[in-house]
Amino acid sequence: MIKEEEIKAETLAENEETPLAEAEMENGETTTAETIEETEKEDDATLNRLMRLQADFENFKKRSQKEKTEIYQYASENFATKLLPVMDNLERAEAALTDASEEAKSYVDGLEMVFKQLKDVLKEEGLEEIVCEGPFDANLHHGVAVGDDDEKEDQDIIDVFQKGYKFKGKVIRPAMVKVCSK
């Protein structure tokens, strides 16, 4: 019923506009068809802006979610980095106590158990030691010395001065190594 009234109102309006449209054309003003065309162009431009704004918002949401995921993923990285010198010192203590007397053997065993437990906890959180065998890789190793070794190939790692570590695949400390040069 409402549609019928709208159709009748539009028909009356069209009949009434015909003489006005002719008068407007004589005066150089726009016609109803031109007005409709302009309105459609404005509507298209508004729709286009709205679609772009919606796409920008979707991109913003995706980018924010990605940043949030990275923050959560690497939240422990700073903590793990601060623990690396502690691990280095525990390794040095363990190496120094290898020739300990029988009386100190229980202390050495205790130290080894605590150190293994620390390594296991950090490994579960995503810390992994960088392998220092084979060829030198500038992404993983920091070459601090050059030497010659008949048993090694050119650019192979000869010795490790300080272990390197990755945290969830990201290098947080490269291994300091001596590289073979021939």
C-alpha positions in Angstrom: 0.0 0.0 0.0 2.9 2.3 0.8 4.5 1.5 -2.5 1.4 2.5 -4.5 1.3 5.9 -2.7 5.0 6.4 -3.5 4.5 5.5 -7.1 1.5 7.9 -7.4 3.5 10.7 -5.7 6.4 10.1 -8.1 4.1 10.2 -11.1 2.6 13.5 -9.9 6.0 14.9 -9.2 7.2 13.9 -12.7 4.1 15.5 -14.3 4.6 18.7 -12.3 8.4 18.9 -13.1 8.1 18.7 -16.8 7.2 22.4 -17.3 9.8 23.4 -14.7 12.5 21.4 -16.4 11.8 23.1 -19.7 11.9 26.5 -17.9 15.2 25.6 -16.2 16.7 24.5 -19.4 15.8 27.9 -21.0 17.5 29.7 -18.0 20.6 27.6 -18.2 20.1 25.8 -15.0 20.4 22.0 -14.5 17.7 19.6 -15.4 16.3 16.8 -13.2 18.3 14.2 -15.2 21.5 16.1 -14.6 20.7 16.5 -10.9 20.1 12.8 -10.7 23.4 12.1 -12.5 25.3 14.4 -10.1 23.7 12.8 -7.1 24.6 9.3 -8.4 28.2 10.4 -8.9 28.3 11.8 -5.3 26.7 8.5 -4.1 29.4 6.5 -5.9 32.2 8.7 -4.6 30.8 8.3 -1.0 30.4 4.6 -1.4 34.0 4.4 -2.8 35.3 6.4 0.2 33.3 4.2 2.6 34.7 1.0 1.0 38.3 2.4 1.3 37.7 3.4 4.9 36.4 -0.1 5.7 39.4 -1.7 4.0 41.8 0.6 5.9 40.1 -0.4 9.1 40.3 -4.1 8.3 44.1 -3.7 7.5 44.5 -1.8 10.8 42.8 -4.6 12.7 45.0 -7.2 11.0 48.2 -5.2 11.7 47.2 -4.6 15.3 46.6 -8.3 15.8 49.9 -9.2 14.2 51.8 -6.7 16.5 50.0 -8.1 19.6 50.9 -11.6 18.6 54.6 -10.6 18.2 54.6 -8.9 21.5 53.3 -12.0 23.3 55.6 -14.2 21.3 58.7 -12.2 22.2 57.7 -11.0 25.7 60.2 -13.4 27.3 63.1 -12.5 24.9 64.5 -9.7 27.2 64.4 -12.0 30.2 66.2 -14.8 28.3 68.8 -12.3 27.1 69.5 -11.2 30.7 69.9 -14.9 31.7 72.6 -15.7 29.1 75.5 -14.3 31.1 74.3 -16.5 34.1 74.3 -19.5 31.8 77.8 -18.7 30.6 79.0 -18.4 34.2 77.4 -21.7 35.2 79.1 -23.4 32.2 82.4 -22.0 33.3 81.9 -23.2 36.9 80.9 -26.6 35.6 84.0 -26.8 33.4 86.3 -25.6 36.3 84.9 -28.3 38.6 85.5 -31.3 36.3 88.7 -32.2 38.2 87.1 -31.7 41.6 87.9 -34.1 44.5 85.6 -36.8 45.6 84.4 -34.6 48.5 83.3 -31.9 46.0 81.7 -34.4 43.6 78.2 -34.0 45.2 78.4 -30.2 44.7 79.4 -30.7 41.1 76.5 -33.1 40.5 74.1 -30.6 42.2 75.4 -27.8 40.0 75.0 -29.9 36.9 71.4 -30.8 37.8 70.4 -27.2 38.5 72.1 -26.1 35.2 70.3 -28.8 33.2 67.0 -27.8 34.8 67.6 -24.1 33.8 68.4 -25.2 30.3 65.3 -27.3 30.0 63.0 -24.5 31.3 64.6 -22.0 28.8 64.3 -24.5 26.0 60.6 -24.9 26.7 60.2 -21.2 26.5 61.9 -21.1 23.1 65.6 -20.6 23.8 67.9 -22.7 21.7 71.7 -22.9 21.3 73.2 -22.1 17.9 75.0 -25.0 16.4 78.7 -24.1 15.8 79.8 -26.9 13.5 80.6 -26.8 9.8 80.7 -23.6 7.7 80.6 -20.1 9.1 77.2 -18.3 8.7 77.2 -14.6 9.3 73.6 -14.7 10.3 74.3 -17.0 13.2 78.0 -16.5 14.0 80.3 -13.6 14.9 83.8 -14.2 13.5 86.3 -12.7 16.0 89.4 -14.6 15.0 90.9 -16.3 12.0 93.1 -19.3 12.1 94.4 -22.2 10.0 93.5 -25.9 10.6 94.6 -28.7 8.2 91.5 -30.8 9.2 89.0 -28.0 8.4 87.7 -26.6 5.1 88.0 -22.9 4.3 85.4 -20.9 6.2 84.7 -23.7 8.7 84.4 -22.9 12.4 87.6 -23.9 14.3 86.7 -22.9 17.9 83.8 -21.3 19.8 84.6 -18.6 22.3 81.1 -17.8 23.4 77.9 -19.8 22.6 75.2 -18.1 20.6 71.4 -18.4 21.2 68.2 -18.0 19.3 64.9 -17.2 20.9 61.9 -18.6 19.0 63.9 -18.6 15.8 65.3 -15.1 16.2 69.0 -14.7 16.9 69.4 -12.9 20.2 73.2 -13.4 20.5 75.4 -14.7 17.7 78.1 -17.2 18.6 81.6 -15.8 18.8 83.8 -18.1 16.8 87.2 -18.6 15.2 87.1 -19.2 11.5 89.4 -21.3 9.3 91.0 -19.3 6.5 93.2 -20.9 3.8 
